[in-house]
């Protein structure tokens, strides 16, 4: 069988690593990666043009270093415009390029090219995180069960059924602007993202009005609505099970950290968590990936002699919306989407969730 990448006929080398069961040849690797490559493993500058029809688009660097992990040899680079390089592999004189099909017939020169060093490429944080994600996704695809030790939980829609207090407070804020009669079900879209952004996005408020709306929201929410966020059935038992397994648990939420702490204490589950990671009250926008990076540092701080790469490898983000899944993908972490929250199966799957859980009990079972 011929393969659609340069040098496939010359790629008769065998794996020197046993980390990836079933991967014996570069063709085996290509077959498995065909189901693993995705827009989040694609280089960010090329991501808008990514599609599964062109699955190797923007994947060359992290893939070539993964090939090196498995088969040895060197990573070389074809010079491109703008000072970048298209990476490929040379294993004991066997030259092949398993991401070459992205060039659609363009002839590349595979002779006399400079060697590429991972310490140079991985000096870029986003590239290292994409490589780590690709490596772990390949292991999962090969049937290797990950050892997740640090579990990062979203709060609203994952641990607590927070729609009651949140929707009531959104309605209160909107009424201050003369906006009445909004559909409660539709207002659940405010659960997850930062409030400032949501008021701008859904009601086209300018910055000043969005700030005022957030202030009105908090006026109602902090007075009483914050206490209308009951736990989902089974959450407490799930946390008990995970703690008994030796997992270290963290909350990573777009809700201001101070308010998240109040909710956790009110619901009686604050004691299960090593730390609560959330934005400052003054922050207008929330970057879930940045919050997850803070959580990784907190996880490292909970261990002696922690290795950042190993911490990420053993970490899992659990959430109910695409923001949680995408934040995990952007930081190179695996993720689990919960179907009992406010996001749909389609939303979570399209965002790239590695696992889906229908109930809190299933979250624990998948991690057992």
C-alpha positions in Angstrom: 0.0 0.0 0.0 1.4 3.4 -1.0 1.1 6.4 1.4 0.6 10.0 0.5 3.7 11.4 2.0 7.2 12.0 0.7 9.6 9.1 1.1 7.0 6.5 2.2 8.7 3.9 -0.1 12.0 4.6 1.7 10.5 4.7 5.2 11.3 1.1 6.1 12.6 1.8 9.5 11.4 0.3 12.8 10.5 1.9 16.1 13.1 2.1 18.8 10.6 3.2 21.4 7.9 1.0 22.9 5.9 3.9 24.4 3.3 3.7 21.7 1.9 0.1 21.3 1.2 -0.9 17.7 3.5 1.8 16.2 6.1 -0.2 14.4 6.7 1.8 11.2 6.2 5.4 10.0 3.2 4.1 8.1 1.6 2.8 11.3 2.3 6.2 12.8 0.7 8.0 9.9 -2.4 5.8 10.2 -2.9 6.6 13.8 -2.1 10.3 13.6 -4.7 10.6 10.8 -7.3 10.4 13.6 -5.3 12.5 16.1 -4.2 15.6 14.1 -6.6 18.4 14.6 -6.9 22.2 14.6 -5.5 22.5 18.1 -2.3 20.6 17.1 -2.0 22.9 14.1 0.3 25.9 14.3 -1.8 28.9 15.5 -0.9 31.1 12.5 -2.3 28.5 10.2 -5.2 27.3 12.2 -7.9 29.3 10.3 -7.1 27.3 7.2 -7.1 23.9 8.9 -9.6 21.2 8.0 -9.6 17.4 8.2 -9.3 17.3 4.4 -5.9 18.8 4.9 -5.1 17.1 8.2 -1.3 17.6 8.0 -1.6 21.4 7.6 0.6 23.2 10.2 1.7 19.9 11.9 5.2 19.5 10.7 7.4 20.5 13.6 5.7 18.8 16.5 5.1 15.7 14.3 8.7 15.5 13.2 10.0 15.6 16.8 7.5 12.9 17.7 8.8 10.8 14.8 12.3 11.3 16.3 11.1 10.1 19.7 9.8 6.9 18.2 12.3 6.1 15.4 15.4 8.1 16.3 17.4 9.9 13.6 17.5 13.7 12.9 14.9 16.4 12.3 15.8 18.5 9.3 14.2 21.7 7.9 13.4 22.9 4.4 13.8 26.7 4.5 10.5 28.6 3.8 9.6 32.2 3.3 9.7 34.4 6.4 12.6 32.5 8.0 10.6 29.4 9.0 11.3 25.7 8.2 9.2 22.8 7.1 10.4 19.9 9.3 11.0 16.3 8.1 13.0 13.3 9.2 16.2 11.4 8.3 16.6 8.1 10.1 19.9 6.5 9.2 19.7 7.8 5.6 16.0 7.0 5.2 14.5 10.4 4.4 10.7 10.8 4.8 8.2 13.6 5.5 4.9 12.3 6.9 3.3 15.8 6.7 4.3 16.6 3.1 0.8 16.2 1.6 -0.1 19.7 2.9 1.9 21.1 0.0 -0.4 19.6 -2.7 2.2 18.9 -5.3 4.7 21.6 -4.6 8.2 20.1 -4.9 10.3 20.6 -1.8 14.1 20.1 -1.8 15.1 17.5 0.8 18.8 17.8 0.3 21.4 19.9 2.2 18.9 21.2 4.7 19.9 22.3 8.3 19.2 20.1 11.3 16.4 21.4 13.6 16.8 21.3 17.4 13.9 20.7 19.8 15.3 23.2 22.3 15.0 25.9 19.7 11.5 24.9 18.5 10.2 24.2 22.0 11.4 27.5 23.3 8.0 28.6 22.0 5.6 27.7 24.7 2.6 27.2 22.4 4.7 24.7 20.3 5.8 22.7 23.3 2.2 22.5 24.6 1.0 21.3 21.1 3.7 18.7 21.0 2.8 17.5 24.5 -0.9 17.3 23.6 -0.1 15.4 20.3 2.2 12.9 22.2 -0.5 12.2 24.8 -3.3 11.9 22.3 -1.2 9.4 20.3 -0.7 7.3 23.4 -4.5 7.3 24.1 -5.1 6.3 20.5 -2.6 3.4 21.0 -4.6 2.3 24.0 -2.3 3.6 26.7 -4.3 4.6 29.8 -3.1 7.9 31.2 -2.3 8.4 34.8 -4.1 11.6 35.8 -3.1 12.8 39.2 -4.2 16.4 39.1 -7.9 17.1 38.2 -8.9 20.7 37.4 -12.7 21.3 37.7 -14.7 24.1 36.3 -17.3 25.4 38.8 -20.5 26.6 37.2 -22.2 23.8 35.3 -19.6 21.2 36.4 -19.8 21.1 40.2 -22.8 23.4 40.8 -26.1 23.9 39.0 -25.5 27.6 39.0 -28.2 28.8 36.6 -30.7 30.0 39.3 -28.5 32.7 40.9 -26.7 33.6 37.6 -29.9 34.0 35.5 -31.7 35.9 38.2 -28.8 38.3 38.5 -28.5 38.8 34.7 -32.2 39.6 34.6 -31.7 42.1 37.5 -28.9 43.8 35.6 -30.8 43.9 32.3 -33.8 45.4 33.9 -31.6 48.3 35.1 -31.2 49.1 31.4 -35.0 48.8 30.7 -34.5 45.3 29.1 -37.3 43.1 30.3 -39.1 39.8 29.4 -35.9 37.9 28.5 -36.2 34.1 28.2 -34.6 32.4 31.2 -33.5 29.4 29.1 -31.7 31.7 26.6 -29.9 33.5 29.4 -28.1 30.4 30.4 -25.6 31.4 27.7 -24.1 33.7 30.4 -22.9 30.7 32.3 -19.2 30.0 31.5 -17.7 33.1 29.8 -16.8 36.4 31.6 -19.8 38.6 32.3 -18.2 41.7 30.8 -17.7 39.9 27.4 -21.2 38.4 27.5 -23.0 41.7 28.0 -21.0 43.1 25.1 -21.6 40.1 22.9 -25.2 39.5 23.5 -26.5 43.0 24.1 -24.0 45.1 22.3 -23.2 47.1 25.4 -20.2 49.5 25.1 -17.4 49.1 27.7 -19.0 51.6 30.1 -22.4 50.0 30.0 -20.9 46.5 30.2 -19.0 47.6 33.4 -22.3 49.0 34.8 -24.1 45.8 34.0 -21.5 43.7 35.7 -21.8 45.9 38.8 -25.6 45.6 38.8 -25.2 41.8 38.3 -22.9 41.5 41.3 -25.1 43.8 43.4 -27.8 41.1 43.2 -25.6 38.1 43.0 -23.5 38.8 46.0 -26.4 39.8 48.2 -28.4 36.5 47.9 -28.2 34.9 44.4 -24.8 33.4 45.0 -26.3 31.0 47.5 -28.7 29.6 44.8 -26.1 27.2 43.2 -26.8 23.7 44.5 -24.4 20.8 43.8 -25.3 18.4 41.1 -26.5 15.1 42.4 -23.4 12.9 42.9 -20.8 15.6 42.9 -19.9 15.2 46.6 -19.6 11.4 46.2 -17.5 11.9 43.0 -15.1 14.2 44.9 -14.9 11.7 47.8 -14.1 8.9 45.3 -11.4 10.9 43.5 -9.8 11.9 46.8 -9.8 8.3 47.9 -7.9 7.4 44.7 -5.2 9.9 45.7 -6.1 12.5 43.1 -5.3 16.1 43.8 -8.3 18.4 43.0 -8.3 22.0 41.9 -11.1 24.5 40.8 -10.3 26.5 37.7 -13.2 28.9 37.0 -14.0 32.2 35.2 -15.9 33.3 38.3 -13.9 35.7 40.4 -11.8 33.7 42.8 -13.2 35.3 45.9 -16.8 34.5 44.8 -15.9 30.9 43.8 -14.6 30.4 47.4 -17.9 31.6 48.8 -19.8 29.1 46.7 -17.5 26.2 47.6 -17.7 26.9 51.3 -21.5 27.4 51.1 -22.0 24.0 49.3 -19.6 22.3 51.8 -17.0 21.1 49.3 -14.2 23.6 49.7 -12.1 21.1 51.7 -11.7 18.7 48.8 -9.6 21.2 46.8 -5.9 22.0 46.9 -6.5 25.5 45.5 -9.1 27.6 43.8 -7.9 29.4 40.6 -10.0 32.3 39.3 -9.6 35.8 38.0 -9.4 38.9 40.1 -12.7 40.8 40.5 -11.4 43.7 38.4 -10.6 41.6 35.3 -13.0 42.3 32.4 -12.0 39.3 30.3 -11.1 35.7 31.2 -8.5 33.6 29.5 -9.2 30.0 30.5 -5.9 28.8 29.2 -4.1 31.4 31.4 -6.1 30.1 34.4 -5.1 26.5 33.6 -1.5 27.5 33.5 -1.9 29.0 36.9 -3.4 25.8 38.1 -0.5 23.8 36.7 1.9 26.0 38.8 -0.3 25.4 41.8 -0.1 21.6 41.1 3.6 21.8 40.9 3.8 23.7 44.2 1.8 20.9 45.8 4.7 18.5 45.0 8.4 18.4 45.8 10.8 18.4 42.8 7.9 18.7 40.3 8.6 18.5 36.6 6.4 20.9 34.5 6.1 18.6 31.6 5.2 15.7 33.8 2.7 17.8 35.8 0.9 18.7 32.5 1.0 15.0 31.4 -0.7 13.9 34.6 -3.3 16.7 34.6 -6.9 16.7 33.3 -9.4 19.6 32.8 -13.1 18.8 33.5 -15.7 21.2 32.3 -19.1 21.6 30.7 -18.5 24.2 28.0 -16.2 24.6 25.0 -14.2 27.3 26.9 -12.9 24.6 29.3 -12.0 22.2 26.6 -10.3 24.8 24.4 -8.4 26.2 27.3 -7.1 22.7 28.0 -6.2 22.2 24.3 -4.3 25.5 24.2 -2.2 24.5 27.2 -1.6 20.9 26.0 -3.8 19.2 28.6 -6.3 16.4 28.1 -9.9 17.3 28.9 -13.2 15.7 29.9 -16.6 17.2 29.0 -19.5 16.7 31.3 -22.9 16.2 29.6 -25.0 17.1 32.6 -24.0 20.8 32.5 -24.8 23.6 30.1 -22.8 22.5 27.0 -24.0 20.0 24.5 -22.3 16.7 23.3 -21.7 18.4 19.9 -20.1 21.5 21.5 -17.8 19.5 23.7 -16.9 16.9 21.0 -16.1 19.7 18.4 -14.0 21.5 21.0 -11.8 18.4 21.3 -12.8 16.7 24.6 -10.8 13.5 25.0 -13.6 12.0 27.2 -17.3 12.6 27.8 -19.1 11.8 31.1 -22.9 11.7 31.5 -22.9 11.9 35.3 -20.5 12.8 38.2 -20.3 9.1 39.0 -19.0 8.5 35.4 -16.3 11.1 35.8 -15.0 9.2 38.8 -15.3 5.9 37.0 -13.4 7.1 33.9 -10.6 8.2 36.2 -10.5 5.1 38.3 
